[in-house]
Amino acid sequence: MPSTSLKDTLQSDLTTAMRSRDELRAATLRMALTAVKAEEVAGKAARELSDDEVLKVLQKEAKKRREAAEAFDGAGRADTAQRERDELAVIEGYLPTQLGDEELAVIVDEAVIAATGEGLTGMGAMGAVMTAVRARVAGRADGGKVAALVRGRLQG
């Protein structure tokens, strides 16, 4: 039996949410599938996205929700900010488990040690360290958080 793609899972869960009249989940999954379909038709030729590409789209959508919630909080619109956080929770259910701060710090430290072993030091090592960390983290940590941690390690 072939395994189901992430996109198929989203579609199936959307149908289930609509049947159970779960408005928040249905609206969020509909939005996510729309973003996936938009990505599929972007570029010169339409194509089917791989699960990794669908994950990247979901990560972008999660980041949008996070930033929107912060913006609404800052504007004193707590009800709208909560809706964004609720949508974020639905999306996060499809993303890989995020790394904890300690796990991320260990990965960054190992990459910094490897870079200094190759003679790279200071901020000149930023690119090499980020490449190594990104390969190991693979969507399980926010890119901005990773960059800030790497920058702190290289400057400190």
VOSE-703773 format. One record per residue: x, y, z of N, C-alpha, C, O in turn; residue in three letters; chain. Coordinates in steps of 0.2 Angstrom, whole numbers, always signed. Layout:
BEGIN
n_xx; n_yy; n_zz; ca_xx; ca_yy; ca_zz; c_xx; c_yy; c_zz; o_xx; o_yy; o_zz; zake; vexvo
X; Y; Z; X; Y; Z; X; Y; Z; X; Y; Z; ala; A .
...
//
This chain:
BEGIN
n_xx; n_yy; n_zz; ca_xx; ca_yy; ca_zz; c_xx; c_yy; c_zz; o_xx; o_yy; o_zz; zake; vexvo
+4; -6; +0; +0; +0; +0; +4; +6; +0; +9; +7; +4; met; A .
+4; +11; -5; +8; +17; -5; +6; +21; +1; +1; +22; +3; pro; A .
+12; +25; +3; +11; +29; +9; +7; +36; +6; +8; +38; +0; ser; A .
+4; +39; +10; +0; +45; +8; +5; +51; +9; +9; +51; +13; thr; A .
+4; +55; +4; +8; +61; +4; +5; +66; +9; -1; +66; +11; ser; A .
+9; +71; +11; +7; +76; +16; +1; +80; +13; -4; +82; +17; leu; A .
+1; +81; +7; -4; +85; +4; -11; +81; +4; -16; +84; +5; lys; A .
-10; +75; +3; -16; +70; +3; -19; +70; +10; -25; +70; +11; asp; A .
-14; +70; +15; -16; +70; +22; -20; +77; +24; -25; +77; +27; thr; A .
-17; +82; +21; -21; +89; +22; -28; +89; +19; -32; +91; +23; leu; A .
-28; +86; +13; -35; +86; +10; -40; +82; +14; -45; +83; +14; gln; A .
-37; +76; +16; -42; +71; +20; -44; +74; +26; -50; +74; +28; ser; A .
-39; +78; +30; -41; +81; +36; -46; +87; +35; -50; +88; +39; asp; A .
-45; +90; +29; -50; +96; +28; -57; +93; +27; -62; +96; +30; leu; A .
-57; +87; +23; -64; +84; +23; -67; +82; +29; -73; +83; +31; thr; A .
-63; +79; +34; -65; +77; +40; -67; +83; +44; -72; +83; +48; thr; A .
-63; +89; +44; -65; +95; +48; -71; +98; +45; -75; +100; +49; ala; A .
-73; +98; +39; -79; +100; +36; -85; +96; +38; -90; +99; +40; met; A .
-84; +90; +38; -89; +85; +40; -91; +86; +48; -97; +86; +50; arg; A .
-86; +87; +52; -87; +88; +59; -89; +95; +61; -89; +97; +67; ser; A .
-89; +100; +56; -91; +107; +57; -86; +110; +61; -87; +115; +65; arg; A .
-79; +108; +60; -74; +112; +64; -72; +118; +60; -67; +117; +56; asp; A .
-75; +123; +61; -73; +129; +56; -66; +131; +56; -63; +133; +51; glu; A .
-63; +132; +62; -56; +134; +63; -51; +130; +59; -47; +132; +55; leu; A .
-52; +123; +60; -48; +118; +57; -49; +118; +49; -44; +118; +45; arg; A .
-55; +118; +47; -57; +118; +40; -54; +124; +37; -51; +124; +31; ala; A .
-55; +130; +40; -52; +136; +37; -45; +136; +36; -42; +139; +31; ala; A .
-42; +134; +41; -34; +134; +42; -32; +129; +36; -27; +131; +33; thr; A .
-34; +123; +36; -32; +118; +31; -34; +121; +24; -30; +119; +19; leu; A .
-39; +124; +23; -41; +127; +16; -36; +132; +14; -33; +132; +9; arg; A .
-34; +136; +19; -29; +141; +18; -22; +138; +16; -18; +140; +12; met; A .
-20; +133; +20; -14; +129; +19; -14; +126; +12; -9; +126; +8; ala; A .
-19; +122; +10; -19; +119; +4; -19; +124; -2; -16; +123; -7; leu; A .
-22; +130; -1; -22; +135; -6; -15; +138; -7; -13; +139; -13; thr; A .
-11; +138; -2; -4; +140; -2; +0; +135; -6; +5; +137; -10; ala; A .
-1; +129; -4; +2; +123; -8; +1; +123; -15; +5; +123; -19; val; A .
-6; +124; -17; -8; +124; -24; -5; +130; -28; -3; +130; -33; lys; A .
-4; +136; -24; -1; +142; -27; +6; +141; -29; +9; +143; -34; ala; A .
+10; +137; -24; +17; +136; -25; +17; +131; -31; +22; +131; -35; glu; A .
+13; +126; -32; +13; +121; -37; +13; +124; -44; +16; +122; -49; glu; A .
+9; +130; -44; +8; +133; -51; +13; +139; -52; +13; +142; -57; val; A .
+17; +140; -47; +22; +146; -47; +27; +143; -52; +29; +138; -52; ala; A .
+30; +148; -56; +35; +146; -60; +33; +145; -67; +27; +146; -69; gly; A .
+37; +142; -71; +35; +141; -78; +31; +135; -80; +26; +135; -84; lys; A .
+31; +130; -76; +27; +124; -77; +24; +122; -70; +27; +122; -65; ala; A .
+18; +120; -70; +14; +117; -64; +18; +110; -63; +20; +106; -67; ala; A .
+18; +109; -56; +21; +103; -54; +18; +100; -47; +15; +104; -44; arg; A .
+19; +94; -46; +17; +92; -39; +23; +93; -34; +28; +91; -36; glu; A .
+21; +95; -28; +26; +97; -23; +28; +90; -20; +23; +86; -18; leu; A .
+34; +89; -18; +36; +84; -13; +34; +85; -6; +32; +91; -5; ser; A .
+34; +81; -2; +32; +82; +5; +37; +87; +8; +34; +91; +12; asp; A .
+43; +87; +6; +48; +92; +9; +46; +99; +7; +46; +104; +11; asp; A .
+44; +100; +1; +42; +106; -2; +35; +108; +1; +34; +114; +3; glu; A .
+31; +104; +3; +24; +105; +6; +26; +108; +13; +23; +112; +16; val; A .
+31; +104; +16; +33; +106; +23; +35; +113; +23; +34; +117; +28; leu; A .
+39; +115; +18; +42; +122; +18; +36; +127; +17; +37; +132; +20; lys; A .
+31; +125; +13; +25; +130; +12; +22; +131; +19; +20; +136; +21; val; A .
+21; +125; +23; +18; +125; +29; +22; +129; +34; +19; +133; +38; leu; A .
+29; +129; +34; +33; +133; +38; +32; +140; +37; +32; +144; +42; gln; A .
+32; +142; +31; +30; +149; +29; +24; +151; +32; +23; +157; +34; lys; A .
+19; +147; +31; +12; +149; +34; +12; +150; +41; +9; +154; +44; glu; A .
+16; +145; +44; +16; +146; +52; +20; +152; +54; +18; +155; +59; ala; A .
+25; +154; +50; +29; +160; +52; +24; +166; +51; +24; +171; +55; lys; A .
+20; +166; +45; +15; +171; +44; +11; +172; +50; +9; +178; +53; lys; A .
+8; +166; +53; +3; +167; +58; +7; +169; +65; +4; +173; +68; arg; A .
+13; +167; +66; +17; +169; +72; +18; +177; +71; +16; +181; +76; arg; A .
+20; +180; +66; +21; +187; +65; +15; +191; +65; +14; +196; +68; glu; A .
+9; +188; +62; +3; +192; +63; +0; +192; +70; -2; +197; +72; ala; A .
+1; +187; +74; -1; +186; +81; +3; +192; +85; -1; +195; +89; ala; A .
+9; +192; +84; +13; +197; +87; +11; +204; +85; +10; +209; +89; glu; A .
+9; +205; +79; +7; +212; +76; +0; +214; +79; -1; +220; +81; ala; A .
-4; +209; +79; -11; +210; +82; -10; +212; +90; -14; +216; +92; phe; A .
-6; +208; +93; -5; +209; +100; -3; +216; +101; -5; +220; +106; asp; A .
+2; +218; +97; +5; +225; +98; +0; +231; +96; +0; +236; +99; gly; A .
-5; +229; +92; -10; +234; +91; -16; +233; +95; -21; +237; +94; ala; A .
-16; +229; +100; -21; +229; +105; -27; +225; +103; -33; +226; +106; gly; A .
-26; +220; +98; -32; +216; +95; -31; +209; +97; -29; +205; +93; arg; A .
-32; +208; +104; -31; +201; +107; -35; +196; +104; -32; +190; +103; ala; A .
-41; +197; +102; -45; +192; +99; -43; +190; +92; -43; +184; +91; asp; A .
-41; +194; +88; -38; +193; +81; -31; +189; +82; -30; +184; +79; thr; A .
-27; +191; +87; -21; +188; +88; -22; +181; +91; -18; +176; +89; ala; A .
-27; +180; +95; -28; +173; +97; -31; +168; +91; -29; +163; +91; gln; A .
-34; +171; +87; -36; +167; +81; -30; +165; +77; -30; +159; +74; arg; A .
-25; +170; +76; -19; +168; +72; -15; +162; +76; -13; +158; +73; glu; A .
-15; +163; +83; -12; +158; +87; -15; +151; +86; -12; +146; +86; arg; A .
-22; +151; +86; -26; +145; +85; -24; +142; +78; -24; +136; +78; asp; A .
-24; +146; +73; -22; +143; +66; -15; +141; +66; -14; +135; +63; glu; A .
-11; +144; +70; -4; +142; +70; -4; +135; +74; +0; +130; +71; leu; A .
-8; +134; +79; -8; +127; +82; -10; +122; +77; -7; +116; +77; ala; A .
-15; +123; +73; -17; +118; +68; -11; +117; +63; -10; +111; +62; val; A .
-8; +122; +61; -2; +121; +56; +3; +117; +59; +6; +112; +56; ile; A .
+5; +119; +65; +10; +115; +69; +9; +108; +70; +14; +104; +70; glu; A .
+3; +106; +69; +2; +99; +70; +4; +95; +64; +5; +88; +64; gly; A .
+6; +98; +59; +8; +95; +53; +16; +96; +52; +19; +93; +47; tyr; A .
+19; +100; +56; +26; +101; +56; +30; +96; +60; +27; +94; +65; leu; A .
+36; +95; +58; +40; +91; +63; +41; +94; +70; +41; +100; +70; pro; A .
+42; +90; +75; +43; +93; +82; +49; +98; +82; +54; +96; +79; thr; A .
+48; +104; +85; +53; +109; +85; +58; +106; +90; +57; +103; +95; gln; A .
+65; +108; +89; +70; +106; +93; +70; +111; +99; +68; +117; +99; leu; A .
+72; +108; +105; +72; +112; +111; +78; +117; +111; +83; +116; +106; gly; A .
+79; +122; +115; +84; +126; +115; +91; +123; +116; +96; +124; +113; asp; A .
+91; +118; +121; +97; +114; +122; +99; +110; +116; +105; +110; +115; glu; A .
+95; +107; +113; +96; +103; +107; +99; +107; +102; +104; +105; +99; glu; A .
+96; +113; +101; +98; +117; +95; +105; +120; +97; +110; +121; +93; leu; A .
+106; +122; +103; +113; +124; +106; +118; +119; +104; +124; +121; +102; ala; A .
+117; +113; +106; +122; +108; +105; +124; +107; +97; +130; +107; +95; val; A .
+119; +107; +93; +120; +107; +86; +124; +113; +83; +129; +112; +79; ile; A .
+122; +119; +86; +126; +125; +84; +133; +124; +86; +138; +126; +83; val; A .
+134; +122; +92; +141; +122; +95; +145; +117; +91; +151; +118; +90; asp; A .
+142; +111; +89; +146; +106; +85; +148; +109; +79; +153; +108; +76; glu; A .
+143; +113; +75; +145; +116; +69; +150; +121; +70; +155; +122; +65; ala; A .
+150; +125; +75; +155; +130; +76; +162; +127; +77; +167; +129; +74; val; A .
+162; +122; +81; +168; +118; +82; +171; +115; +76; +177; +116; +74; ile; A .
+167; +112; +72; +169; +110; +65; +172; +115; +61; +177; +114; +57; ala; A .
+169; +121; +61; +171; +127; +56; +178; +129; +59; +182; +131; +55; ala; A .
+178; +130; +65; +185; +132; +68; +190; +127; +67; +196; +129; +66; thr; A .
+189; +121; +67; +193; +115; +65; +196; +116; +58; +201; +114; +56; gly; A .
+192; +119; +53; +193; +120; +46; +197; +127; +45; +198; +129; +40; glu; A .
+198; +130; +51; +202; +137; +50; +197; +143; +50; +200; +148; +49; gly; A .
+191; +142; +50; +186; +147; +49; +185; +150; +56; +184; +146; +61; leu; A .
+185; +157; +57; +184; +160; +64; +180; +166; +63; +179; +169; +58; thr; A .
+177; +168; +69; +173; +174; +69; +167; +174; +64; +165; +169; +62; gly; A .
+165; +180; +62; +159; +180; +58; +161; +178; +51; +156; +176; +47; met; A .
+167; +177; +49; +168; +174; +42; +166; +166; +42; +165; +164; +36; gly; A .
+165; +163; +47; +162; +156; +48; +155; +156; +47; +152; +150; +47; ala; A .
+151; +162; +48; +144; +162; +48; +141; +157; +43; +137; +153; +44; met; A .
+143; +158; +36; +140; +155; +31; +141; +147; +31; +136; +143; +31; gly; A .
+147; +145; +33; +148; +138; +34; +145; +135; +39; +142; +129; +39; ala; A .
+144; +138; +45; +141; +136; +51; +133; +135; +50; +130; +130; +51; val; A .
+130; +141; +47; +123; +141; +45; +121; +135; +40; +116; +132; +41; met; A .
+126; +134; +35; +124; +128; +31; +124; +121; +34; +120; +117; +33; thr; A .
+129; +120; +39; +130; +114; +42; +124; +113; +47; +121; +108; +48; ala; A .
+122; +119; +50; +116; +118; +55; +110; +117; +51; +106; +113; +54; val; A .
+109; +121; +46; +102; +120; +42; +101; +113; +40; +96; +110; +40; arg; A .
+107; +110; +38; +106; +103; +35; +104; +98; +41; +100; +94; +40; ala; A .
+106; +99; +47; +105; +95; +53; +98; +97; +56; +94; +92; +58; arg; A .
+96; +103; +56; +90; +105; +59; +84; +104; +54; +79; +102; +57; val; A .
+85; +105; +48; +79; +103; +43; +72; +105; +45; +68; +101; +45; ala; A .
+71; +112; +46; +64; +114; +47; +62; +113; +54; +56; +114; +56; gly; A .
+66; +110; +59; +64; +109; +66; +66; +115; +70; +65; +114; +76; arg; A .
+68; +121; +67; +69; +127; +71; +68; +133; +67; +70; +132; +61; ala; A .
+66; +138; +70; +65; +144; +66; +72; +147; +64; +77; +147; +68; asp; A .
+73; +149; +57; +79; +151; +54; +82; +157; +58; +88; +158; +59; gly; A .
+78; +162; +60; +80; +168; +63; +83; +166; +70; +88; +169; +72; gly; A .
+80; +162; +73; +82; +159; +80; +89; +156; +79; +94; +157; +83; lys; A .
+90; +152; +74; +96; +148; +72; +102; +154; +71; +107; +153; +74; val; A .
+100; +158; +66; +105; +163; +65; +107; +167; +71; +113; +169; +71; ala; A .
+103; +169; +75; +104; +173; +81; +109; +169; +85; +114; +172; +88; ala; A .
+108; +163; +86; +112; +159; +90; +119; +158; +88; +124; +158; +91; leu; A .
+119; +157; +81; +126; +156; +78; +130; +162; +78; +135; +162; +80; val; A .
+126; +168; +77; +130; +174; +77; +132; +175; +85; +138; +178; +85; arg; A .
+128; +174; +90; +131; +174; +96; +137; +170; +98; +141; +172; +102; gly; A .
+137; +164; +96; +142; +159; +97; +149; +162; +93; +154; +161; +96; arg; A .
+148; +164; +87; +154; +167; +83; +157; +173; +86; +163; +174; +85; leu; A .
+152; +177; +89; +155; +184; +91; +157; +183; +99; +162; +187; +101; gln; A .
+155; +178; +102; +157; +177; +109; +163; +173; +110; +165; +172; +116; gly; A .
//
